[in-house]
Amino acid sequence: MQKTKLKYLHDTDARTADNHIIARYECECGRLVEKTKSRVKNGYTLTCGDRTHAPKPNLTHGRRYTPEYR
């Protein structure tokens, strides 16, 4: 399981339509975001959503289905 890059700051007064608590977090990149507390706690939300946190793609040659590879 990956570690979250969000640091919990405090709960807000807002709730989602299905009554989940929305909390304020600070991402390790410095952005302040509001996310559903249960999704962060359960590991579904790990970052602020900035693409710089995305895992690196598979960096293999990508030629598996070419005639040369076969």
PDB file of N, H, CA, C and O in Angstrom:
ATOM      1  N   MET A   1       0.840  -1.178   0.000  1.00  0.00           N
ATOM      2  CA  MET A   1       0.000   0.000   0.000  1.00  0.00           C
ATOM      3  C   MET A   1       0.887   1.243   0.000  1.00  0.00           C
ATOM      4  O   MET A   1       1.859   1.327   0.750  1.00  0.00           O
ATOM      5  N   GLN A   2       0.541   2.194  -0.843  1.00  0.00           N
ATOM      6  H   GLN A   2      -0.249   2.125  -1.453  1.00  0.00           H
ATOM      7  CA  GLN A   2       1.328   3.415  -0.919  1.00  0.00           C
ATOM      8  C   GLN A   2       0.995   4.347   0.231  1.00  0.00           C
ATOM      9  O   GLN A   2      -0.110   4.329   0.773  1.00  0.00           O
ATOM     10  N   LYS A   3       1.968   5.155   0.587  1.00  0.00           N
ATOM     11  H   LYS A   3       2.866   5.170   0.147  1.00  0.00           H
ATOM     12  CA  LYS A   3       1.795   6.112   1.665  1.00  0.00           C
ATOM     13  C   LYS A   3       1.183   7.397   1.110  1.00  0.00           C
ATOM     14  O   LYS A   3       1.556   7.850   0.028  1.00  0.00           O
ATOM     15  N   THR A   4       0.260   7.973   1.840  1.00  0.00           N
ATOM     16  H   THR A   4      -0.043   7.605   2.719  1.00  0.00           H
ATOM     17  CA  THR A   4      -0.370   9.218   1.420  1.00  0.00           C
ATOM     18  C   THR A   4       0.620  10.372   1.509  1.00  0.00           C
ATOM     19  O   THR A   4       1.491  10.395   2.379  1.00  0.00           O
ATOM     20  N   LYS A   5       0.475  11.314   0.613  1.00  0.00           N
ATOM     21  H   LYS A   5      -0.233  11.296  -0.093  1.00  0.00           H
ATOM     22  CA  LYS A   5       1.323  12.497   0.608  1.00  0.00           C
ATOM     23  C   LYS A   5       0.557  13.689   1.191  1.00  0.00           C
ATOM     24  O   LYS A   5       0.998  14.832   1.074  1.00  0.00           O
ATOM     25  N   LEU A   6      -0.593  13.412   1.820  1.00  0.00           N
ATOM     26  H   LEU A   6      -0.950  12.483   1.914  1.00  0.00           H
ATOM     27  CA  LEU A   6      -1.432  14.452   2.397  1.00  0.00           C
ATOM     28  C   LEU A   6      -1.276  14.483   3.909  1.00  0.00           C
ATOM     29  O   LEU A   6      -1.283  13.445   4.570  1.00  0.00           O
ATOM     30  N   LYS A   7      -1.135  15.688   4.444  1.00  0.00           N
ATOM     31  H   LYS A   7      -1.130  16.531   3.907  1.00  0.00           H
ATOM     32  CA  LYS A   7      -1.034  15.885   5.891  1.00  0.00           C
ATOM     33  C   LYS A   7      -2.349  16.491   6.372  1.00  0.00           C
ATOM     34  O   LYS A   7      -2.762  17.547   5.894  1.00  0.00           O
ATOM     35  N   TYR A   8      -2.998  15.827   7.309  1.00  0.00           N
ATOM     36  H   TYR A   8      -2.663  14.969   7.697  1.00  0.00           H
ATOM     37  CA  TYR A   8      -4.280  16.283   7.840  1.00  0.00           C
ATOM     38  C   TYR A   8      -4.107  17.599   8.600  1.00  0.00           C
ATOM     39  O   TYR A   8      -3.198  17.737   9.419  1.00  0.00           O
ATOM     40  N   LEU A   9      -4.993  18.569   8.318  1.00  0.00           N
ATOM     41  H   LEU A   9      -5.731  18.456   7.653  1.00  0.00           H
ATOM     42  CA  LEU A   9      -4.973  19.845   9.045  1.00  0.00           C
ATOM     43  C   LEU A   9      -6.178  19.962   9.968  1.00  0.00           C
ATOM     44  O   LEU A   9      -6.011  20.096  11.180  1.00  0.00           O
ATOM     45  N   HIS A  10      -7.402  19.915   9.413  1.00  0.00           N
ATOM     46  H   HIS A  10      -7.538  19.807   8.428  1.00  0.00           H
ATOM     47  CA  HIS A  10      -8.610  20.008  10.234  1.00  0.00           C
ATOM     48  C   HIS A  10      -9.834  19.634   9.412  1.00  0.00           C
ATOM     49  O   HIS A  10      -9.798  19.637   8.181  1.00  0.00           O
ATOM     50  N   ASP A  11     -10.929  19.309  10.120  1.00  0.00           N
ATOM     51  H   ASP A  11     -10.958  19.307  11.119  1.00  0.00           H
ATOM     52  CA  ASP A  11     -12.208  19.058   9.452  1.00  0.00           C
ATOM     53  C   ASP A  11     -12.846  20.378   9.063  1.00  0.00           C
ATOM     54  O   ASP A  11     -12.633  21.401   9.714  1.00  0.00           O
ATOM     55  N   THR A  12     -13.631  20.347   7.996  1.00  0.00           N
ATOM     56  H   THR A  12     -13.805  19.516   7.467  1.00  0.00           H
ATOM     57  CA  THR A  12     -14.413  21.516   7.617  1.00  0.00           C
ATOM     58  C   THR A  12     -15.855  21.272   8.055  1.00  0.00           C
ATOM     59  O   THR A  12     -16.189  20.183   8.521  1.00  0.00           O
ATOM     60  N   ASP A  13     -16.698  22.274   7.907  1.00  0.00           N
ATOM     61  H   ASP A  13     -16.427  23.159   7.529  1.00  0.00           H
ATOM     62  CA  ASP A  13     -18.113  22.115   8.243  1.00  0.00           C
ATOM     63  C   ASP A  13     -18.883  21.428   7.122  1.00  0.00           C
ATOM     64  O   ASP A  13     -20.036  21.039   7.312  1.00  0.00           O
ATOM     65  N   ALA A  14     -18.271  21.277   5.975  1.00  0.00           N
ATOM     66  H   ALA A  14     -17.335  21.593   5.821  1.00  0.00           H
ATOM     67  CA  ALA A  14     -18.948  20.711   4.803  1.00  0.00           C
ATOM     68  C   ALA A  14     -18.981  19.185   4.864  1.00  0.00           C
ATOM     69  O   ALA A  14     -18.145  18.541   5.499  1.00  0.00           O
ATOM     70  N   ARG A  15     -19.975  18.640   4.180  1.00  0.00           N
ATOM     71  H   ARG A  15     -20.653  19.164   3.664  1.00  0.00           H
ATOM     72  CA  ARG A  15     -20.108  17.194   4.031  1.00  0.00           C
ATOM     73  C   ARG A  15     -20.523  16.889   2.597  1.00  0.00           C
ATOM     74  O   ARG A  15     -21.081  17.739   1.904  1.00  0.00           O
ATOM     75  N   THR A  16     -20.240  15.665   2.166  1.00  0.00           N
ATOM     76  H   THR A  16     -19.787  14.975   2.730  1.00  0.00           H
ATOM     77  CA  THR A  16     -20.636  15.257   0.824  1.00  0.00           C
ATOM     78  C   THR A  16     -22.129  14.939   0.813  1.00  0.00           C
ATOM     79  O   THR A  16     -22.785  14.967   1.855  1.00  0.00           O
ATOM     80  N   ALA A  17     -22.659  14.637  -0.372  1.00  0.00           N
ATOM     81  H   ALA A  17     -22.126  14.614  -1.218  1.00  0.00           H
ATOM     82  CA  ALA A  17     -24.082  14.314  -0.498  1.00  0.00           C
ATOM     83  C   ALA A  17     -24.452  13.069   0.309  1.00  0.00           C
ATOM     84  O   ALA A  17     -25.576  12.956   0.798  1.00  0.00           O
ATOM     85  N   ASP A  18     -23.502  12.130   0.449  1.00  0.00           N
ATOM     86  H   ASP A  18     -22.589  12.222   0.051  1.00  0.00           H
ATOM     87  CA  ASP A  18     -23.771  10.929   1.240  1.00  0.00           C
ATOM     88  C   ASP A  18     -23.219  11.041   2.666  1.00  0.00           C
ATOM     89  O   ASP A  18     -22.947  10.034   3.319  1.00  0.00           O
ATOM     90  N   ASN A  19     -23.060  12.284   3.134  1.00  0.00           N
ATOM     91  H   ASN A  19     -23.281  13.102   2.603  1.00  0.00           H
ATOM     92  CA  ASN A  19     -22.766  12.627   4.529  1.00  0.00           C
ATOM     93  C   ASN A  19     -21.351  12.272   5.002  1.00  0.00           C
ATOM     94  O   ASN A  19     -21.142  12.047   6.194  1.00  0.00           O
ATOM     95  N   HIS A  20     -20.392  12.220   4.098  1.00  0.00           N
ATOM     96  H   HIS A  20     -20.562  12.403   3.130  1.00  0.00           H
ATOM     97  CA  HIS A  20     -19.005  12.002   4.507  1.00  0.00           C
ATOM     98  C   HIS A  20     -18.366  13.339   4.868  1.00  0.00           C
ATOM     99  O   HIS A  20     -18.672  14.369   4.266  1.00  0.00           O
ATOM    100  N   ILE A  21     -17.481  13.312   5.853  1.00  0.00           N
ATOM    101  H   ILE A  21     -17.233  12.476   6.343  1.00  0.00           H
ATOM    102  CA  ILE A  21     -16.813  14.517   6.326  1.00  0.00           C
ATOM    103  C   ILE A  21     -15.761  14.957   5.312  1.00  0.00           C
ATOM    104  O   ILE A  21     -15.018  14.134   4.778  1.00  0.00           O
ATOM    105  N   ILE A  22     -15.705  16.251   5.055  1.00  0.00           N
ATOM    106  H   ILE A  22     -16.308  16.920   5.490  1.00  0.00           H
ATOM    107  CA  ILE A  22     -14.667  16.810   4.194  1.00  0.00           C
ATOM    108  C   ILE A  22     -13.649  17.498   5.097  1.00  0.00           C
ATOM    109  O   ILE A  22     -14.005  18.300   5.961  1.00  0.00           O
ATOM    110  N   ALA A  23     -12.379  17.168   4.883  1.00  0.00           N
ATOM    111  H   ALA A  23     -12.090  16.517   4.182  1.00  0.00           H
ATOM    112  CA  ALA A  23     -11.307  17.713   5.710  1.00  0.00           C
ATOM    113  C   ALA A  23     -10.327  18.477   4.838  1.00  0.00           C
ATOM    114  O   ALA A  23     -10.285  18.300   3.621  1.00  0.00           O
ATOM    115  N   ARG A  24      -9.549  19.317   5.472  1.00  0.00           N
ATOM    116  H   ARG A  24      -9.583  19.460   6.461  1.00  0.00           H
ATOM    117  CA  ARG A  24      -8.528  20.094   4.772  1.00  0.00           C
ATOM    118  C   ARG A  24      -7.181  19.411   4.988  1.00  0.00           C
ATOM    119  O   ARG A  24      -6.836  19.004   6.097  1.00  0.00           O
ATOM    120  N   TYR A  25      -6.427  19.297   3.882  1.00  0.00           N
ATOM    121  H   TYR A  25      -6.708  19.628   2.981  1.00  0.00           H
ATOM    122  CA  TYR A  25      -5.118  18.643   3.904  1.00  0.00           C
ATOM    123  C   TYR A  25      -4.093  19.527   3.230  1.00  0.00           C
ATOM    124  O   TYR A  25      -4.425  20.379   2.405  1.00  0.00           O
ATOM    125  N   GLU A  26      -2.838  19.310   3.596  1.00  0.00           N
ATOM    126  H   GLU A  26      -2.568  18.619   4.266  1.00  0.00           H
ATOM    127  CA  GLU A  26      -1.725  19.947   2.906  1.00  0.00           C
ATOM    128  C   GLU A  26      -0.925  18.840   2.241  1.00  0.00           C
ATOM    129  O   GLU A  26      -0.471  17.905   2.901  1.00  0.00           O
ATOM    130  N   CYS A  27      -0.755  18.952   0.938  1.00  0.00           N
ATOM    131  H   CYS A  27      -1.123  19.712   0.402  1.00  0.00           H
ATOM    132  CA  CYS A  27       0.023  17.974   0.188  1.00  0.00           C
ATOM    133  C   CYS A  27       1.509  18.265   0.384  1.00  0.00           C
ATOM    134  O   CYS A  27       1.884  19.389   0.719  1.00  0.00           O
ATOM    135  N   GLU A  28       2.341  17.274   0.179  1.00  0.00           N
ATOM    136  H   GLU A  28       2.037  16.361  -0.094  1.00  0.00           H
ATOM    137  CA  GLU A  28       3.779  17.505   0.341  1.00  0.00           C
ATOM    138  C   GLU A  28       4.328  18.469  -0.710  1.00  0.00           C
ATOM    139  O   GLU A  28       5.434  18.987  -0.554  1.00  0.00           O
ATOM    140  N   CYS A  29       3.561  18.713  -1.785  1.00  0.00           N
ATOM    141  H   CYS A  29       2.663  18.291  -1.912  1.00  0.00           H
ATOM    142  CA  CYS A  29       4.001  19.688  -2.789  1.00  0.00           C
ATOM    143  C   CYS A  29       3.650  21.118  -2.357  1.00  0.00           C
ATOM    144  O   CYS A  29       4.057  22.077  -3.013  1.00  0.00           O
ATOM    145  N   GLY A  30       2.891  21.267  -1.251  1.00  0.00           N
ATOM    146  H   GLY A  30       2.560  20.488  -0.718  1.00  0.00           H
ATOM    147  CA  GLY A  30       2.583  22.584  -0.713  1.00  0.00           C
ATOM    148  C   GLY A  30       1.152  23.047  -0.946  1.00  0.00           C
ATOM    149  O   GLY A  30       0.724  24.037  -0.353  1.00  0.00           O
ATOM    150  N   ARG A  31       0.402  22.350  -1.800  1.00  0.00           N
ATOM    151  H   ARG A  31       0.750  21.546  -2.282  1.00  0.00           H
ATOM    152  CA  ARG A  31      -0.978  22.754  -2.085  1.00  0.00           C
ATOM    153  C   ARG A  31      -1.904  22.403  -0.927  1.00  0.00           C
ATOM    154  O   ARG A  31      -1.745  21.360  -0.294  1.00  0.00           O
ATOM    155  N   LEU A  32      -2.871  23.274  -0.652  1.00  0.00           N
ATOM    156  H   LEU A  32      -3.000  24.122  -1.167  1.00  0.00           H
ATOM    157  CA  LEU A  32      -3.911  23.006   0.326  1.00  0.00           C
ATOM    158  C   LEU A  32      -5.138  22.519  -0.430  1.00  0.00           C
ATOM    159  O   LEU A  32      -5.582  23.162  -1.382  1.00  0.00           O
ATOM    160  N   VAL A  33      -5.685  21.385  -0.009  1.00  0.00           N
ATOM    161  H   VAL A  33      -5.325  20.863   0.763  1.00  0.00           H
ATOM    162  CA  VAL A  33      -6.836  20.798  -0.691  1.00  0.00           C
ATOM    163  C   VAL A  33      -7.854  20.322   0.328  1.00  0.00           C
ATOM    164  O   VAL A  33      -7.525  20.054   1.484  1.00  0.00           O
ATOM    165  N   GLU A  34      -9.100  20.223  -0.123  1.00  0.00           N
ATOM    166  H   GLU A  34      -9.368  20.441  -1.062  1.00  0.00           H
ATOM    167  CA  GLU A  34     -10.161  19.647   0.692  1.00  0.00           C
ATOM    168  C   GLU A  34     -10.576  18.343   0.054  1.00  0.00           C
ATOM    169  O   GLU A  34     -10.975  18.304  -1.110  1.00  0.00           O
ATOM    170  N   LYS A  35     -10.478  17.271   0.826  1.00  0.00           N
ATOM    171  H   LYS A  35     -10.154  17.302   1.771  1.00  0.00           H
ATOM    172  CA  LYS A  35     -10.779  15.925   0.340  1.00  0.00           C
ATOM    173  C   LYS A  35     -11.682  15.227   1.346  1.00  0.00           C
ATOM    174  O   LYS A  35     -11.748  15.612   2.513  1.00  0.00           O
ATOM    175  N   THR A  36     -12.380  14.192   0.877  1.00  0.00           N
ATOM    176  H   THR A  36     -12.327  13.879  -0.072  1.00  0.00           H
ATOM    177  CA  THR A  36     -13.210  13.392   1.757  1.00  0.00           C
ATOM    178  C   THR A  36     -12.318  12.614   2.719  1.00  0.00           C
ATOM    179  O   THR A  36     -11.435  11.866   2.300  1.00  0.00           O
ATOM    180  N   LYS A  37     -12.558  12.800   3.996  1.00  0.00           N
ATOM    181  H   LYS A  37     -13.276  13.408   4.337  1.00  0.00           H
ATOM    182  CA  LYS A  37     -11.700  12.235   5.033  1.00  0.00           C
ATOM    183  C   LYS A  37     -11.623  10.707   4.948  1.00  0.00           C
ATOM    184  O   LYS A  37     -10.546  10.135   5.115  1.00  0.00           O
ATOM    185  N   SER A  38     -12.741  10.050   4.692  1.00  0.00           N
ATOM    186  H   SER A  38     -13.616  10.514   4.556  1.00  0.00           H
ATOM    187  CA  SER A  38     -12.749   8.589   4.648  1.00  0.00           C
ATOM    188  C   SER A  38     -11.948   8.048   3.469  1.00  0.00           C
ATOM    189  O   SER A  38     -11.329   6.989   3.583  1.00  0.00           O
ATOM    190  N   ARG A  39     -11.946   8.752   2.337  1.00  0.00           N
ATOM    191  H   ARG A  39     -12.448   9.612   2.244  1.00  0.00           H
ATOM    192  CA  ARG A  39     -11.186   8.286   1.171  1.00  0.00           C
ATOM    193  C   ARG A  39      -9.677   8.399   1.407  1.00  0.00           C
ATOM    194  O   ARG A  39      -8.908   7.564   0.931  1.00  0.00           O
ATOM    195  N   VAL A  40      -9.262   9.421   2.136  1.00  0.00           N
ATOM    196  H   VAL A  40      -9.887  10.099   2.523  1.00  0.00           H
ATOM    197  CA  VAL A  40      -7.837   9.559   2.461  1.00  0.00           C
ATOM    198  C   VAL A  40      -7.452   8.491   3.482  1.00  0.00           C
ATOM    199  O   VAL A  40      -6.410   7.849   3.350  1.00  0.00           O
ATOM    200  N   LYS A  41      -8.279   8.305   4.484  1.00  0.00           N
ATOM    201  H   LYS A  41      -9.126   8.827   4.591  1.00  0.00           H
ATOM    202  CA  LYS A  41      -8.001   7.333   5.543  1.00  0.00           C
ATOM    203  C   LYS A  41      -7.910   5.911   4.987  1.00  0.00           C
ATOM    204  O   LYS A  41      -7.067   5.129   5.424  1.00  0.00           O
ATOM    205  N   ASN A  42      -8.771   5.576   4.032  1.00  0.00           N
ATOM    206  H   ASN A  42      -9.456   6.212   3.677  1.00  0.00           H
ATOM    207  CA  ASN A  42      -8.784   4.230   3.465  1.00  0.00           C
ATOM    208  C   ASN A  42      -7.767   4.031   2.354  1.00  0.00           C
ATOM    209  O   ASN A  42      -7.604   2.913   1.865  1.00  0.00           O
ATOM    210  N   GLY A  43      -7.075   5.100   1.942  1.00  0.00           N
ATOM    211  H   GLY A  43      -7.208   6.008   2.339  1.00  0.00           H
ATOM    212  CA  GLY A  43      -6.029   4.980   0.948  1.00  0.00           C
ATOM    213  C   GLY A  43      -6.468   5.160  -0.489  1.00  0.00           C
ATOM    214  O   GLY A  43      -5.664   4.954  -1.398  1.00  0.00           O
ATOM    215  N   TYR A  44      -7.722   5.541  -0.730  1.00  0.00           N
ATOM    216  H   TYR A  44      -8.375   5.709   0.008  1.00  0.00           H
ATOM    217  CA  TYR A  44      -8.193   5.765  -2.093  1.00  0.00           C
ATOM    218  C   TYR A  44      -7.664   7.071  -2.666  1.00  0.00           C
ATOM    219  O   TYR A  44      -7.451   7.181  -3.873  1.00  0.00           O
ATOM    220  N   THR A  45      -7.453   8.053  -1.811  1.00  0.00           N
ATOM    221  H   THR A  45      -7.627   7.963  -0.831  1.00  0.00           H
ATOM    222  CA  THR A  45      -6.897   9.336  -2.225  1.00  0.00           C
ATOM    223  C   THR A  45      -5.537   9.483  -1.558  1.00  0.00           C
ATOM    224  O   THR A  45      -5.433   9.463  -0.331  1.00  0.00           O
ATOM    225  N   LEU A  46      -4.487   9.631  -2.377  1.00  0.00           N
ATOM    226  H   LEU A  46      -4.571   9.648  -3.374  1.00  0.00           H
ATOM    227  CA  LEU A  46      -3.135   9.688  -1.830  1.00  0.00           C
ATOM    228  C   LEU A  46      -2.481  11.051  -1.992  1.00  0.00           C
ATOM    229  O   LEU A  46      -1.583  11.400  -1.226  1.00  0.00           O
ATOM    230  N   THR A  47      -2.928  11.842  -2.999  1.00  0.00           N
ATOM    231  H   THR A  47      -3.658  11.558  -3.621  1.00  0.00           H
ATOM    232  CA  THR A  47      -2.271  13.117  -3.291  1.00  0.00           C
ATOM    233  C   THR A  47      -3.323  14.190  -3.536  1.00  0.00           C
ATOM    234  O   THR A  47      -4.527  13.944  -3.460  1.00  0.00           O
ATOM    235  N   CYS A  48      -2.827  15.387  -3.831  1.00  0.00           N
ATOM    236  H   CYS A  48      -1.849  15.586  -3.893  1.00  0.00           H
ATOM    237  CA  CYS A  48      -3.708  16.516  -4.114  1.00  0.00           C
ATOM    238  C   CYS A  48      -4.338  16.420  -5.498  1.00  0.00           C
ATOM    239  O   CYS A  48      -5.276  17.159  -5.797  1.00  0.00           O
ATOM    240  N   GLY A  49      -3.848  15.535  -6.339  1.00  0.00           N
ATOM    241  H   GLY A  49      -3.086  14.935  -6.097  1.00  0.00           H
ATOM    242  CA  GLY A  49      -4.377  15.386  -7.689  1.00  0.00           C
ATOM    243  C   GLY A  49      -3.450  15.952  -8.746  1.00  0.00           C
ATOM    244  O   GLY A  49      -3.725  15.839  -9.940  1.00  0.00           O
ATOM    245  N   ASP A  50      -2.367  16.555  -8.322  1.00  0.00           N
ATOM    246  H   ASP A  50      -2.143  16.647  -7.352  1.00  0.00           H
ATOM    247  CA  ASP A  50      -1.373  17.082  -9.251  1.00  0.00           C
ATOM    248  C   ASP A  50      -0.681  15.921  -9.942  1.00  0.00           C
ATOM    249  O   ASP A  50      -0.316  14.947  -9.283  1.00  0.00           O
ATOM    250  N   ARG A  51      -0.493  15.996 -11.243  1.00  0.00           N
ATOM    251  H   ARG A  51      -0.790  16.787 -11.779  1.00  0.00           H
ATOM    252  CA  ARG A  51       0.085  14.904 -12.023  1.00  0.00           C
ATOM    253  C   ARG A  51       1.549  14.624 -11.690  1.00  0.00           C
ATOM    254  O   ARG A  51       2.061  13.568 -12.063  1.00  0.00           O
ATOM    255  N   THR A  52       2.230  15.523 -11.010  1.00  0.00           N
ATOM    256  H   THR A  52       1.815  16.381 -10.708  1.00  0.00           H
ATOM    257  CA  THR A  52       3.641  15.281 -10.701  1.00  0.00           C
ATOM    258  C   THR A  52       3.808  14.149  -9.697  1.00  0.00           C
ATOM    259  O   THR A  52       4.913  13.628  -9.541  1.00  0.00           O
ATOM    260  N   HIS A  53       2.737  13.758  -9.011  1.00  0.00           N
ATOM    261  H   HIS A  53       1.840  14.182  -9.137  1.00  0.00           H
ATOM    262  CA  HIS A  53       2.802  12.674  -8.037  1.00  0.00           C
ATOM    263  C   HIS A  53       2.513  11.319  -8.659  1.00  0.00           C
ATOM    264  O   HIS A  53       2.655  10.294  -7.992  1.00  0.00           O
ATOM    265  N   ALA A  54       2.109  11.292  -9.930  1.00  0.00           N
ATOM    266  H   ALA A  54       1.994  12.125 -10.472  1.00  0.00           H
ATOM    267  CA  ALA A  54       1.729  10.038 -10.580  1.00  0.00           C
ATOM    268  C   ALA A  54       2.935   9.103 -10.672  1.00  0.00           C
ATOM    269  O   ALA A  54       4.064   9.551 -10.873  1.00  0.00           O
ATOM    270  N   PRO A  55       2.683   7.800 -10.522  1.00  0.00           N
ATOM    271  CA  PRO A  55       3.806   6.871 -10.657  1.00  0.00           C
ATOM    272  C   PRO A  55       4.360   6.877 -12.077  1.00  0.00           C
ATOM    273  O   PRO A  55       3.642   7.171 -13.032  1.00  0.00           O
ATOM    274  N   LYS A  56       5.610   6.556 -12.201  1.00  0.00           N
ATOM    275  H   LYS A  56       6.193   6.316 -11.424  1.00  0.00           H
ATOM    276  CA  LYS A  56       6.234   6.542 -13.516  1.00  0.00           C
ATOM    277  C   LYS A  56       5.660   5.404 -14.350  1.00  0.00           C
ATOM    278  O   LYS A  56       5.378   4.331 -13.817  1.00  0.00           O
ATOM    279  N   PRO A  57       5.483   5.621 -15.642  1.00  0.00           N
ATOM    280  CA  PRO A  57       4.947   4.559 -16.495  1.00  0.00           C
ATOM    281  C   PRO A  57       5.964   3.438 -16.686  1.00  0.00           C
ATOM    282  O   PRO A  57       7.148   3.596 -16.388  1.00  0.00           O
ATOM    283  N   ASN A  58       5.485   2.316 -17.181  1.00  0.00           N
ATOM    284  H   ASN A  58       4.523   2.188 -17.423  1.00  0.00           H
ATOM    285  CA  ASN A  58       6.373   1.202 -17.483  1.00  0.00           C
ATOM    286  C   ASN A  58       7.334   1.635 -18.580  1.00  0.00           C
ATOM    287  O   ASN A  58       6.890   2.034 -19.657  1.00  0.00           O
ATOM    288  N   LEU A  59       8.602   1.569 -18.343  1.00  0.00           N
ATOM    289  H   LEU A  59       8.963   1.245 -17.469  1.00  0.00           H
ATOM    290  CA  LEU A  59       9.584   2.090 -19.282  1.00  0.00           C
ATOM    291  C   LEU A  59      10.281   0.988 -20.082  1.00  0.00           C
ATOM    292  O   LEU A  59      11.451   1.130 -20.439  1.00  0.00           O
ATOM    293  N   THR A  60       9.567  -0.114 -20.367  1.00  0.00           N
ATOM    294  H   THR A  60       8.617  -0.229 -20.078  1.00  0.00           H
ATOM    295  CA  THR A  60      10.151  -1.142 -21.217  1.00  0.00           C
ATOM    296  C   THR A  60      10.121  -0.674 -22.660  1.00  0.00           C
ATOM    297  O   THR A  60       9.609   0.405 -22.959  1.00  0.00           O
ATOM    298  N   HIS A  61      10.664  -1.473 -23.543  1.00  0.00           N
ATOM    299  H   HIS A  61      11.080  -2.349 -23.300  1.00  0.00           H
ATOM    300  CA  HIS A  61      10.844  -1.064 -24.933  1.00  0.00           C
ATOM    301  C   HIS A  61       9.536  -0.854 -25.693  1.00  0.00           C
ATOM    302  O   HIS A  61       9.523  -0.078 -26.648  1.00  0.00           O
ATOM    303  N   GLY A  62       8.436  -1.506 -25.318  1.00  0.00           N
ATOM    304  H   GLY A  62       8.446  -2.137 -24.542  1.00  0.00           H
ATOM    305  CA  GLY A  62       7.149  -1.307 -25.976  1.00  0.00           C
ATOM    306  C   GLY A  62       7.053  -1.932 -27.359  1.00  0.00           C
ATOM    307  O   GLY A  62       6.180  -1.557 -28.141  1.00  0.00           O
ATOM    308  N   ARG A  63       7.925  -2.869 -27.673  1.00  0.00           N
ATOM    309  H   ARG A  63       8.634  -3.173 -27.038  1.00  0.00           H
ATOM    310  CA  ARG A  63       7.952  -3.488 -29.006  1.00  0.00           C
ATOM    311  C   ARG A  63       7.495  -4.943 -28.976  1.00  0.00           C
ATOM    312  O   ARG A  63       7.859  -5.720 -29.859  1.00  0.00           O
ATOM    313  N   ARG A  64       6.729  -5.312 -28.005  1.00  0.00           N
ATOM    314  H   ARG A  64       6.433  -4.681 -27.288  1.00  0.00           H
ATOM    315  CA  ARG A  64       6.350  -6.705 -27.821  1.00  0.00           C
ATOM    316  C   ARG A  64       5.633  -7.308 -29.029  1.00  0.00           C
ATOM    317  O   ARG A  64       5.871  -8.469 -29.363  1.00  0.00           O
ATOM    318  N   TYR A  65       4.779  -6.558 -29.678  1.00  0.00           N
ATOM    319  H   TYR A  65       4.585  -5.615 -29.407  1.00  0.00           H
ATOM    320  CA  TYR A  65       3.966  -7.122 -30.758  1.00  0.00           C
ATOM    321  C   TYR A  65       4.505  -6.780 -32.160  1.00  0.00           C
ATOM    322  O   TYR A  65       3.757  -6.866 -33.134  1.00  0.00           O
ATOM    323  N   THR A  66       5.736  -6.410 -32.275  1.00  0.00           N
ATOM    324  H   THR A  66       6.344  -6.341 -31.483  1.00  0.00           H
ATOM    325  CA  THR A  66       6.328  -6.110 -33.573  1.00  0.00           C
ATOM    326  C   THR A  66       6.963  -7.381 -34.155  1.00  0.00           C
ATOM    327  O   THR A  66       7.322  -8.286 -33.403  1.00  0.00           O
ATOM    328  N   PRO A  67       7.104  -7.456 -35.477  1.00  0.00           N
ATOM    329  CA  PRO A  67       7.720  -8.632 -36.093  1.00  0.00           C
ATOM    330  C   PRO A  67       9.150  -8.873 -35.592  1.00  0.00           C
ATOM    331  O   PRO A  67       9.563 -10.022 -35.433  1.00  0.00           O
ATOM    332  N   GLU A  68       9.893  -7.818 -35.347  1.00  0.00           N
ATOM    333  H   GLU A  68       9.558  -6.884 -35.476  1.00  0.00           H
ATOM    334  CA  GLU A  68      11.268  -7.968 -34.883  1.00  0.00           C
ATOM    335  C   GLU A  68      11.336  -8.658 -33.508  1.00  0.00           C
ATOM    336  O   GLU A  68      12.248  -9.442 -33.245  1.00  0.00           O
ATOM    337  N   TYR A  69      10.393  -8.364 -32.668  1.00  0.00           N
ATOM    338  H   TYR A  69       9.653  -7.727 -32.881  1.00  0.00           H
ATOM    339  CA  TYR A  69      10.412  -8.933 -31.322  1.00  0.00           C
ATOM    340  C   TYR A  69      10.052 -10.423 -31.374  1.00  0.00           C
ATOM    341  O   TYR A  69      10.635 -11.228 -30.647  1.00  0.00           O
ATOM    342  N   ARG A  70       9.083 -10.793 -32.243  1.00  0.00           N
ATOM    343  H   ARG A  70       8.610 -10.139 -32.834  1.00  0.00           H
ATOM    344  CA  ARG A  70       8.671 -12.185 -32.350  1.00  0.00           C
ATOM    345  C   ARG A  70       9.792 -13.009 -32.925  1.00  0.00           C
ATOM    346  O   ARG A  70       9.644 -14.219 -33.097  1.00  0.00           O
TER     347      ARG A  70
END
